[in-house]
Amino acid sequence: MSFNARITMPTEARAGEIVEIKVLTRHPMDRGGQSDGKGGTVPRKILNRLTATYAGEPILRFDMHTGVAANPFVSFTTRAVATGDIVFEWREDGGATYTRTARLTVT
């Protein structure tokens, strides 16, 4: 399955500035349980966790459940403290993980 996430955030900020980060993920968030037409059921396959770290420190942990709609959108803020990477990691049912990185330069 391809994975598509759009991360919107400023590339630069002043030290101490509050930065808004928006993350839109393309994912069907299939809750499972439906018939597969062959006598079986479709297994649940959702993104169950989104985490973000900034300069190696955790800044977000978002646990998702079957009630989250397809293509989940998450918006949060953090304080610009140092130039560094913000690493986003999604964990999917079945053990797959997807990672994206965005750089924030602090002036």
Backbone atoms as SQL, in Angstrom:
CREATE TABLE atoms (id INTEGER PRIMARY KEY, chain TEXT, resi INTEGER, resn TEXT, atom TEXT, x REAL, y REAL, z REAL);
INSERT INTO atoms VALUES
  (1, 'A', 1, 'MET', 'N', 0.847, -1.182, 0.000),
  (2, 'A', 1, 'MET', 'CA', 0.000, 0.000, 0.000),
  (3, 'A', 1, 'MET', 'C', 0.879, 1.228, 0.000),
  (4, 'A', 2, 'SER', 'N', 0.552, 2.167, -0.849),
  (5, 'A', 2, 'SER', 'CA', 1.313, 3.417, -0.830),
  (6, 'A', 2, 'SER', 'C', 0.869, 4.253, 0.364),
  (7, 'A', 3, 'PHE', 'N', 1.732, 5.104, 0.784),
  (8, 'A', 3, 'PHE', 'CA', 1.438, 5.942, 1.939),
  (9, 'A', 3, 'PHE', 'C', 1.675, 7.384, 1.540),
  (10, 'A', 4, 'ASN', 'N', 0.706, 8.227, 1.843),
  (11, 'A', 4, 'ASN', 'CA', 0.800, 9.624, 1.454),
  (12, 'A', 4, 'ASN', 'C', 0.432, 10.497, 2.636),
  (13, 'A', 5, 'ALA', 'N', 1.337, 11.359, 3.034),
  (14, 'A', 5, 'ALA', 'CA', 1.067, 12.298, 4.122),
  (15, 'A', 5, 'ALA', 'C', 1.529, 13.682, 3.692),
  (16, 'A', 6, 'ARG', 'N', 0.698, 14.660, 3.973),
  (17, 'A', 6, 'ARG', 'CA', 1.062, 16.049, 3.678),
  (18, 'A', 6, 'ARG', 'C', 1.300, 16.767, 5.007),
  (19, 'A', 7, 'ILE', 'N', 2.486, 17.307, 5.164),
  (20, 'A', 7, 'ILE', 'CA', 2.864, 18.017, 6.387),
  (21, 'A', 7, 'ILE', 'C', 2.998, 19.488, 6.039),
  (22, 'A', 8, 'THR', 'N', 2.261, 20.315, 6.762),
  (23, 'A', 8, 'THR', 'CA', 2.312, 21.749, 6.526),
  (24, 'A', 8, 'THR', 'C', 2.808, 22.426, 7.795),
  (25, 'A', 9, 'MET', 'N', 3.931, 23.113, 7.666),
  (26, 'A', 9, 'MET', 'CA', 4.518, 23.842, 8.796),
  (27, 'A', 9, 'MET', 'C', 5.530, 24.831, 8.242),
  (28, 'A', 10, 'PRO', 'N', 5.873, 25.855, 8.999),
  (29, 'A', 10, 'PRO', 'CA', 6.901, 26.775, 8.523),
  (30, 'A', 10, 'PRO', 'C', 8.266, 26.087, 8.525),
  (31, 'A', 11, 'THR', 'N', 9.125, 26.514, 7.635),
  (32, 'A', 11, 'THR', 'CA', 10.483, 25.950, 7.610),
  (33, 'A', 11, 'THR', 'C', 11.407, 26.712, 8.555),
  (34, 'A', 12, 'GLU', 'N', 11.023, 27.953, 8.913),
  (35, 'A', 12, 'GLU', 'CA', 11.829, 28.761, 9.827),
  (36, 'A', 12, 'GLU', 'C', 10.951, 29.375, 10.906),
  (37, 'A', 13, 'ALA', 'N', 11.545, 29.578, 12.063),
  (38, 'A', 13, 'ALA', 'CA', 10.849, 30.249, 13.166),
  (39, 'A', 13, 'ALA', 'C', 11.894, 30.874, 14.077),
  (40, 'A', 14, 'ARG', 'N', 11.469, 31.874, 14.830),
  (41, 'A', 14, 'ARG', 'CA', 12.373, 32.466, 15.824),
  (42, 'A', 14, 'ARG', 'C', 12.355, 31.621, 17.083),
  (43, 'A', 15, 'ALA', 'N', 13.432, 31.669, 17.815),
  (44, 'A', 15, 'ALA', 'CA', 13.512, 30.916, 19.073),
  (45, 'A', 15, 'ALA', 'C', 12.370, 31.333, 19.997),
  (46, 'A', 16, 'GLY', 'N', 11.660, 30.385, 20.524),
  (47, 'A', 16, 'GLY', 'CA', 10.547, 30.643, 21.432),
  (48, 'A', 16, 'GLY', 'C', 9.207, 30.796, 20.750),
  (49, 'A', 17, 'GLU', 'N', 9.196, 30.931, 19.444),
  (50, 'A', 17, 'GLU', 'CA', 7.944, 31.105, 18.697),
  (51, 'A', 17, 'GLU', 'C', 7.118, 29.816, 18.720),
  (52, 'A', 18, 'ILE', 'N', 5.804, 29.962, 18.787),
  (53, 'A', 18, 'ILE', 'CA', 4.902, 28.817, 18.701),
  (54, 'A', 18, 'ILE', 'C', 4.676, 28.508, 17.223),
  (55, 'A', 19, 'VAL', 'N', 4.871, 27.261, 16.863),
  (56, 'A', 19, 'VAL', 'CA', 4.767, 26.818, 15.476),
  (57, 'A', 19, 'VAL', 'C', 3.584, 25.864, 15.357),
  (58, 'A', 20, 'GLU', 'N', 2.710, 26.116, 14.380),
  (59, 'A', 20, 'GLU', 'CA', 1.589, 25.224, 14.130),
  (60, 'A', 20, 'GLU', 'C', 1.988, 24.199, 13.066),
  (61, 'A', 21, 'ILE', 'N', 1.679, 22.956, 13.328),
  (62, 'A', 21, 'ILE', 'CA', 2.005, 21.862, 12.426),
  (63, 'A', 21, 'ILE', 'C', 0.703, 21.152, 12.067),
  (64, 'A', 22, 'LYS', 'N', 0.487, 20.967, 10.761),
  (65, 'A', 22, 'LYS', 'CA', -0.720, 20.286, 10.287),
  (66, 'A', 22, 'LYS', 'C', -0.299, 19.064, 9.494),
  (67, 'A', 23, 'VAL', 'N', -0.959, 17.954, 9.783),
  (68, 'A', 23, 'VAL', 'CA', -0.614, 16.694, 9.121),
  (69, 'A', 23, 'VAL', 'C', -1.887, 16.062, 8.574),
  (70, 'A', 24, 'LEU', 'N', -1.929, 15.888, 7.271),
  (71, 'A', 24, 'LEU', 'CA', -3.048, 15.207, 6.610),
  (72, 'A', 24, 'LEU', 'C', -2.514, 13.905, 6.030),
  (73, 'A', 25, 'THR', 'N', -3.110, 12.804, 6.429),
  (74, 'A', 25, 'THR', 'CA', -2.658, 11.493, 5.987),
  (75, 'A', 25, 'THR', 'C', -3.730, 10.857, 5.121),
  (76, 'A', 26, 'ARG', 'N', -3.334, 10.355, 3.986),
  (77, 'A', 26, 'ARG', 'CA', -4.268, 9.623, 3.112),
  (78, 'A', 26, 'ARG', 'C', -4.257, 8.158, 3.537),
  (79, 'A', 27, 'HIS', 'N', -5.361, 7.725, 4.116),
  (80, 'A', 27, 'HIS', 'CA', -5.467, 6.335, 4.568),
  (81, 'A', 27, 'HIS', 'C', -6.950, 6.007, 4.701),
  (82, 'A', 28, 'PRO', 'N', -7.396, 4.829, 4.241),
  (83, 'A', 28, 'PRO', 'CA', -8.835, 4.510, 4.305),
  (84, 'A', 28, 'PRO', 'C', -9.347, 4.253, 5.710),
  (85, 'A', 29, 'MET', 'N', -8.459, 3.956, 6.680),
  (86, 'A', 29, 'MET', 'CA', -8.868, 3.661, 8.058),
  (87, 'A', 29, 'MET', 'C', -10.011, 2.637, 8.057),
  (88, 'A', 30, 'ASP', 'N', -9.763, 1.486, 7.446),
  (89, 'A', 30, 'ASP', 'CA', -10.764, 0.436, 7.326),
  (90, 'A', 30, 'ASP', 'C', -11.009, -0.222, 8.683),
  (91, 'A', 31, 'ARG', 'N', -12.237, -0.072, 9.215),
  (92, 'A', 31, 'ARG', 'CA', -12.558, -0.603, 10.547),
  (93, 'A', 31, 'ARG', 'C', -12.728, -2.115, 10.552),
  (94, 'A', 32, 'GLY', 'N', -12.798, -2.739, 9.367),
  (95, 'A', 32, 'GLY', 'CA', -12.903, -4.180, 9.261),
  (96, 'A', 32, 'GLY', 'C', -14.267, -4.706, 9.679),
  (97, 'A', 33, 'GLY', 'N', -14.393, -6.045, 9.670),
  (98, 'A', 33, 'GLY', 'CA', -15.637, -6.676, 10.095),
  (99, 'A', 33, 'GLY', 'C', -16.636, -6.894, 8.978),
  (100, 'A', 34, 'GLN', 'N', -16.440, -6.280, 7.822),
  (101, 'A', 34, 'GLN', 'CA', -17.370, -6.472, 6.717),
  (102, 'A', 34, 'GLN', 'C', -17.080, -7.807, 6.045),
  (103, 'A', 35, 'SER', 'N', -18.074, -8.308, 5.329),
  (104, 'A', 35, 'SER', 'CA', -17.902, -9.539, 4.577),
  (105, 'A', 35, 'SER', 'C', -16.971, -9.287, 3.392),
  (106, 'A', 36, 'ASP', 'N', -16.110, -10.277, 3.142),
  (107, 'A', 36, 'ASP', 'CA', -15.228, -10.146, 1.985),
  (108, 'A', 36, 'ASP', 'C', -15.832, -10.784, 0.740),
  (109, 'A', 37, 'GLY', 'N', -17.068, -11.289, 0.860),
  (110, 'A', 37, 'GLY', 'CA', -17.747, -11.904, -0.264),
  (111, 'A', 37, 'GLY', 'C', -17.362, -13.353, -0.496),
  (112, 'A', 38, 'LYS', 'N', -16.465, -13.881, 0.311),
  (113, 'A', 38, 'LYS', 'CA', -16.014, -15.265, 0.171),
  (114, 'A', 38, 'LYS', 'C', -16.254, -16.059, 1.455),
  (115, 'A', 39, 'GLY', 'N', -17.095, -15.514, 2.338),
  (116, 'A', 39, 'GLY', 'CA', -17.383, -16.176, 3.601),
  (117, 'A', 39, 'GLY', 'C', -16.510, -15.722, 4.755),
  (118, 'A', 40, 'GLY', 'N', -15.570, -14.874, 4.508),
  (119, 'A', 40, 'GLY', 'CA', -14.694, -14.356, 5.546),
  (120, 'A', 40, 'GLY', 'C', -15.019, -12.910, 5.876),
  (121, 'A', 41, 'THR', 'N', -14.247, -12.351, 6.732),
  (122, 'A', 41, 'THR', 'CA', -14.420, -10.947, 7.069),
  (123, 'A', 41, 'THR', 'C', -13.136, -10.179, 6.754),
  (124, 'A', 42, 'VAL', 'N', -13.333, -8.939, 6.427),
  (125, 'A', 42, 'VAL', 'CA', -12.205, -8.063, 6.147),
  (126, 'A', 42, 'VAL', 'C', -11.579, -7.663, 7.479),
  (127, 'A', 43, 'PRO', 'N', -10.276, -7.834, 7.636),
  (128, 'A', 43, 'PRO', 'CA', -9.652, -7.452, 8.910),
  (129, 'A', 43, 'PRO', 'C', -9.551, -5.932, 9.055),
  (130, 'A', 44, 'ARG', 'N', -9.514, -5.490, 10.289),
  (131, 'A', 44, 'ARG', 'CA', -9.330, -4.074, 10.586),
  (132, 'A', 44, 'ARG', 'C', -7.933, -3.647, 10.137),
  (133, 'A', 45, 'LYS', 'N', -7.851, -2.487, 9.506),
  (134, 'A', 45, 'LYS', 'CA', -6.544, -1.968, 9.117),
  (135, 'A', 45, 'LYS', 'C', -6.608, -0.446, 9.225),
  (136, 'A', 46, 'ILE', 'N', -6.148, 0.027, 10.368),
  (137, 'A', 46, 'ILE', 'CA', -6.147, 1.470, 10.595),
  (138, 'A', 46, 'ILE', 'C', -4.754, 1.907, 11.020),
  (139, 'A', 47, 'LEU', 'N', -4.500, 3.203, 10.892),
  (140, 'A', 47, 'LEU', 'CA', -3.319, 3.777, 11.525),
  (141, 'A', 47, 'LEU', 'C', -3.688, 3.891, 12.990),
  (142, 'A', 48, 'ASN', 'N', -2.931, 3.248, 13.863),
  (143, 'A', 48, 'ASN', 'CA', -3.331, 3.273, 15.273),
  (144, 'A', 48, 'ASN', 'C', -2.498, 4.232, 16.117),
  (145, 'A', 49, 'ARG', 'N', -1.432, 4.785, 15.562),
  (146, 'A', 49, 'ARG', 'CA', -0.662, 5.743, 16.353),
  (147, 'A', 49, 'ARG', 'C', 0.134, 6.676, 15.441),
  (148, 'A', 50, 'LEU', 'N', 0.138, 7.949, 15.818),
  (149, 'A', 50, 'LEU', 'CA', 1.007, 8.944, 15.192),
  (150, 'A', 50, 'LEU', 'C', 1.872, 9.528, 16.302),
  (151, 'A', 51, 'THR', 'N', 3.175, 9.522, 16.093),
  (152, 'A', 51, 'THR', 'CA', 4.078, 10.167, 17.048),
  (153, 'A', 51, 'THR', 'C', 4.931, 11.171, 16.298),
  (154, 'A', 52, 'ALA', 'N', 5.383, 12.176, 17.016),
  (155, 'A', 52, 'ALA', 'CA', 6.296, 13.168, 16.442),
  (156, 'A', 52, 'ALA', 'C', 7.373, 13.474, 17.467),
  (157, 'A', 53, 'THR', 'N', 8.599, 13.553, 16.974),
  (158, 'A', 53, 'THR', 'CA', 9.713, 13.961, 17.824),
  (159, 'A', 53, 'THR', 'C', 10.369, 15.173, 17.193),
  (160, 'A', 54, 'TYR', 'N', 10.871, 16.046, 18.029),
  (161, 'A', 54, 'TYR', 'CA', 11.517, 17.275, 17.563),
  (162, 'A', 54, 'TYR', 'C', 12.871, 17.343, 18.237),
  (163, 'A', 55, 'ALA', 'N', 13.906, 17.357, 17.419),
  (164, 'A', 55, 'ALA', 'CA', 15.279, 17.363, 17.917),
  (165, 'A', 55, 'ALA', 'C', 15.489, 16.207, 18.899),
  (166, 'A', 56, 'GLY', 'N', 14.873, 15.086, 18.610),
  (167, 'A', 56, 'GLY', 'CA', 15.043, 13.878, 19.419),
  (168, 'A', 56, 'GLY', 'C', 14.116, 13.759, 20.609),
  (169, 'A', 57, 'GLU', 'N', 13.321, 14.786, 20.898),
  (170, 'A', 57, 'GLU', 'CA', 12.400, 14.761, 22.045),
  (171, 'A', 57, 'GLU', 'C', 10.962, 14.534, 21.568),
  (172, 'A', 58, 'PRO', 'N', 10.199, 13.690, 22.250),
  (173, 'A', 58, 'PRO', 'CA', 8.803, 13.483, 21.839),
  (174, 'A', 58, 'PRO', 'C', 7.962, 14.744, 22.067),
  (175, 'A', 59, 'ILE', 'N', 7.162, 15.093, 21.068),
  (176, 'A', 59, 'ILE', 'CA', 6.290, 16.264, 21.194),
  (177, 'A', 59, 'ILE', 'C', 4.828, 15.910, 20.972),
  (178, 'A', 60, 'LEU', 'N', 4.554, 14.744, 20.396),
  (179, 'A', 60, 'LEU', 'CA', 3.157, 14.349, 20.160),
  (180, 'A', 60, 'LEU', 'C', 3.056, 12.834, 20.150),
  (181, 'A', 61, 'ARG', 'N', 2.002, 12.355, 20.773),
  (182, 'A', 61, 'ARG', 'CA', 1.599, 10.952, 20.631),
  (183, 'A', 61, 'ARG', 'C', 0.093, 10.965, 20.526),
  (184, 'A', 62, 'PHE', 'N', -0.409, 10.457, 19.416),
  (185, 'A', 62, 'PHE', 'CA', -1.837, 10.464, 19.141),
  (186, 'A', 62, 'PHE', 'C', -2.260, 9.036, 18.829),
  (187, 'A', 63, 'ASP', 'N', -3.033, 8.431, 19.738),
  (188, 'A', 63, 'ASP', 'CA', -3.540, 7.076, 19.531),
  (189, 'A', 63, 'ASP', 'C', -4.871, 7.168, 18.801),
  (190, 'A', 64, 'MET', 'N', -4.985, 6.425, 17.715),
  (191, 'A', 64, 'MET', 'CA', -6.198, 6.454, 16.898),
  (192, 'A', 64, 'MET', 'C', -6.919, 5.114, 17.016),
  (193, 'A', 65, 'HIS', 'N', -8.245, 5.191, 16.937),
  (194, 'A', 65, 'HIS', 'CA', -9.082, 4.007, 17.057),
  (195, 'A', 65, 'HIS', 'C', -10.029, 3.969, 15.867),
  (196, 'A', 66, 'THR', 'N', -10.911, 2.988, 15.840),
  (197, 'A', 66, 'THR', 'CA', -11.786, 2.814, 14.680),
  (198, 'A', 66, 'THR', 'C', -12.736, 3.989, 14.459),
  (199, 'A', 67, 'GLY', 'N', -12.944, 4.827, 15.446),
  (200, 'A', 67, 'GLY', 'CA', -13.835, 5.976, 15.283),
  (201, 'A', 67, 'GLY', 'C', -13.211, 7.123, 14.515),
  (202, 'A', 68, 'VAL', 'N', -11.932, 7.062, 14.220),
  (203, 'A', 68, 'VAL', 'CA', -11.274, 8.123, 13.462),
  (204, 'A', 68, 'VAL', 'C', -11.614, 7.949, 11.990),
  (205, 'A', 69, 'ALA', 'N', -12.017, 9.041, 11.347),
  (206, 'A', 69, 'ALA', 'CA', -12.430, 8.995, 9.947),
  (207, 'A', 69, 'ALA', 'C', -11.251, 8.703, 9.026),
  (208, 'A', 70, 'ALA', 'N', -11.586, 8.326, 7.820),
  (209, 'A', 70, 'ALA', 'CA', -10.565, 8.134, 6.794),
  (210, 'A', 70, 'ALA', 'C', -9.807, 9.440, 6.587),
  (211, 'A', 71, 'ASN', 'N', -8.587, 9.330, 6.133),
  (212, 'A', 71, 'ASN', 'CA', -7.729, 10.483, 5.866),
  (213, 'A', 71, 'ASN', 'C', -7.620, 11.397, 7.093),
  (214, 'A', 72, 'PRO', 'N', -7.102, 10.868, 8.185),
  (215, 'A', 72, 'PRO', 'CA', -7.058, 11.671, 9.419),
  (216, 'A', 72, 'PRO', 'C', -6.192, 12.925, 9.287),
  (217, 'A', 73, 'PHE', 'N', -6.713, 14.001, 9.873),
  (218, 'A', 73, 'PHE', 'CA', -6.035, 15.301, 9.890),
  (219, 'A', 73, 'PHE', 'C', -5.735, 15.645, 11.345),
  (220, 'A', 74, 'VAL', 'N', -4.497, 15.995, 11.615),
  (221, 'A', 74, 'VAL', 'CA', -4.071, 16.344, 12.969),
  (222, 'A', 74, 'VAL', 'C', -3.379, 17.693, 12.914),
  (223, 'A', 75, 'SER', 'N', -3.730, 18.567, 13.839),
  (224, 'A', 75, 'SER', 'CA', -3.089, 19.868, 13.946),
  (225, 'A', 75, 'SER', 'C', -2.625, 20.042, 15.391),
  (226, 'A', 76, 'PHE', 'N', -1.391, 20.494, 15.568),
  (227, 'A', 76, 'PHE', 'CA', -0.881, 20.725, 16.912),
  (228, 'A', 76, 'PHE', 'C', 0.183, 21.813, 16.851),
  (229, 'A', 77, 'THR', 'N', 0.608, 22.273, 18.025),
  (230, 'A', 77, 'THR', 'CA', 1.630, 23.315, 18.076),
  (231, 'A', 77, 'THR', 'C', 2.805, 22.836, 18.915),
  (232, 'A', 78, 'THR', 'N', 3.936, 23.456, 18.654),
  (233, 'A', 78, 'THR', 'CA', 5.116, 23.218, 19.472),
  (234, 'A', 78, 'THR', 'C', 5.908, 24.522, 19.517),
  (235, 'A', 79, 'ARG', 'N', 6.803, 24.611, 20.450),
  (236, 'A', 79, 'ARG', 'CA', 7.627, 25.810, 20.588),
  (237, 'A', 79, 'ARG', 'C', 8.970, 25.574, 19.879),
  (238, 'A', 80, 'ALA', 'N', 9.394, 26.526, 19.054),
  (239, 'A', 80, 'ALA', 'CA', 10.674, 26.438, 18.357),
  (240, 'A', 80, 'ALA', 'C', 11.797, 26.652, 19.370),
  (241, 'A', 81, 'VAL', 'N', 12.604, 25.619, 19.567),
  (242, 'A', 81, 'VAL', 'CA', 13.675, 25.726, 20.555),
  (243, 'A', 81, 'VAL', 'C', 15.059, 25.597, 19.933),
  (244, 'A', 82, 'ALA', 'N', 15.173, 24.833, 18.862),
  (245, 'A', 82, 'ALA', 'CA', 16.476, 24.621, 18.229),
  (246, 'A', 82, 'ALA', 'C', 16.259, 24.122, 16.811),
  (247, 'A', 83, 'THR', 'N', 17.216, 24.396, 15.960),
  (248, 'A', 83, 'THR', 'CA', 17.140, 23.855, 14.613),
  (249, 'A', 83, 'THR', 'C', 17.224, 22.335, 14.690),
  (250, 'A', 84, 'GLY', 'N', 16.300, 21.688, 14.008),
  (251, 'A', 84, 'GLY', 'CA', 16.306, 20.226, 14.052),
  (252, 'A', 84, 'GLY', 'C', 15.196, 19.634, 13.215),
  (253, 'A', 85, 'ASP', 'N', 15.236, 18.337, 13.138),
  (254, 'A', 85, 'ASP', 'CA', 14.227, 17.605, 12.373),
  (255, 'A', 85, 'ASP', 'C', 13.030, 17.279, 13.245),
  (256, 'A', 86, 'ILE', 'N', 11.874, 17.381, 12.649),
  (257, 'A', 86, 'ILE', 'CA', 10.657, 16.863, 13.264),
  (258, 'A', 86, 'ILE', 'C', 10.339, 15.572, 12.522),
  (259, 'A', 87, 'VAL', 'N', 10.352, 14.485, 13.252),
  (260, 'A', 87, 'VAL', 'CA', 10.160, 13.166, 12.659),
  (261, 'A', 87, 'VAL', 'C', 8.762, 12.668, 13.024),
  (262, 'A', 88, 'PHE', 'N', 7.983, 12.354, 12.013),
  (263, 'A', 88, 'PHE', 'CA', 6.620, 11.848, 12.185),
  (264, 'A', 88, 'PHE', 'C', 6.634, 10.354, 11.885),
  (265, 'A', 89, 'GLU', 'N', 5.982, 9.588, 12.757),
  (266, 'A', 89, 'GLU', 'CA', 5.915, 8.149, 12.514),
  (267, 'A', 89, 'GLU', 'C', 4.499, 7.661, 12.755),
  (268, 'A', 90, 'TRP', 'N', 3.975, 6.961, 11.760),
  (269, 'A', 90, 'TRP', 'CA', 2.660, 6.348, 11.856),
  (270, 'A', 90, 'TRP', 'C', 2.846, 4.857, 12.002),
  (271, 'A', 91, 'ARG', 'N', 2.037, 4.245, 12.860),
  (272, 'A', 91, 'ARG', 'CA', 2.049, 2.801, 13.020),
  (273, 'A', 91, 'ARG', 'C', 0.688, 2.272, 12.586),
  (274, 'A', 92, 'GLU', 'N', 0.712, 1.253, 11.749),
  (275, 'A', 92, 'GLU', 'CA', -0.511, 0.692, 11.183),
  (276, 'A', 92, 'GLU', 'C', -0.763, -0.696, 11.762),
  (277, 'A', 93, 'ASP', 'N', -2.041, -1.097, 11.841),
  (278, 'A', 93, 'ASP', 'CA', -2.346, -2.472, 12.223),
  (279, 'A', 93, 'ASP', 'C', -1.563, -3.412, 11.317),
  (280, 'A', 94, 'GLY', 'N', -1.024, -4.468, 11.882),
  (281, 'A', 94, 'GLY', 'CA', -0.209, -5.388, 11.106),
  (282, 'A', 94, 'GLY', 'C', 1.272, -5.113, 11.245),
  (283, 'A', 95, 'GLY', 'N', 1.626, -3.979, 11.866),
  (284, 'A', 95, 'GLY', 'CA', 3.024, -3.701, 12.171),
  (285, 'A', 95, 'GLY', 'C', 3.756, -2.780, 11.224),
  (286, 'A', 96, 'ALA', 'N', 3.144, -2.385, 10.119),
  (287, 'A', 96, 'ALA', 'CA', 3.829, -1.478, 9.206),
  (288, 'A', 96, 'ALA', 'C', 4.017, -0.108, 9.861),
  (289, 'A', 97, 'THR', 'N', 5.123, 0.534, 9.569),
  (290, 'A', 97, 'THR', 'CA', 5.359, 1.892, 10.047),
  (291, 'A', 97, 'THR', 'C', 5.767, 2.757, 8.860),
  (292, 'A', 98, 'TYR', 'N', 5.414, 4.018, 8.940),
  (293, 'A', 98, 'TYR', 'CA', 5.727, 4.983, 7.897),
  (294, 'A', 98, 'TYR', 'C', 6.332, 6.204, 8.575),
  (295, 'A', 99, 'THR', 'N', 7.372, 6.739, 7.985),
  (296, 'A', 99, 'THR', 'CA', 8.071, 7.867, 8.596),
  (297, 'A', 99, 'THR', 'C', 8.252, 8.990, 7.578),
  (298, 'A', 100, 'ARG', 'N', 8.076, 10.196, 8.051),
  (299, 'A', 100, 'ARG', 'CA', 8.367, 11.390, 7.257),
  (300, 'A', 100, 'ARG', 'C', 9.114, 12.361, 8.166),
  (301, 'A', 101, 'THR', 'N', 9.939, 13.205, 7.556),
  (302, 'A', 101, 'THR', 'CA', 10.735, 14.148, 8.321),
  (303, 'A', 101, 'THR', 'C', 10.597, 15.546, 7.722),
  (304, 'A', 102, 'ALA', 'N', 10.507, 16.536, 8.580),
  (305, 'A', 102, 'ALA', 'CA', 10.481, 17.936, 8.158),
  (306, 'A', 102, 'ALA', 'C', 11.496, 18.695, 9.012),
  (307, 'A', 103, 'ARG', 'N', 12.169, 19.637, 8.424),
  (308, 'A', 103, 'ARG', 'CA', 13.224, 20.376, 9.120),
  (309, 'A', 103, 'ARG', 'C', 12.698, 21.748, 9.546),
  (310, 'A', 104, 'LEU', 'N', 12.967, 22.108, 10.784),
  (311, 'A', 104, 'LEU', 'CA', 12.630, 23.438, 11.296),
  (312, 'A', 104, 'LEU', 'C', 13.931, 24.148, 11.638),
  (313, 'A', 105, 'THR', 'N', 14.145, 25.290, 10.988),
  (314, 'A', 105, 'THR', 'CA', 15.335, 26.092, 11.253),
  (315, 'A', 105, 'THR', 'C', 14.965, 27.218, 12.204),
  (316, 'A', 106, 'VAL', 'N', 15.656, 27.298, 13.319),
  (317, 'A', 106, 'VAL', 'CA', 15.378, 28.326, 14.324),
  (318, 'A', 106, 'VAL', 'C', 16.426, 29.427, 14.200),
  (319, 'A', 107, 'THR', 'N', 15.933, 30.667, 14.096),
  (320, 'A', 107, 'THR', 'CA', 16.850, 31.812, 13.945),
  (321, 'A', 107, 'THR', 'C', 16.910, 32.626, 15.217);
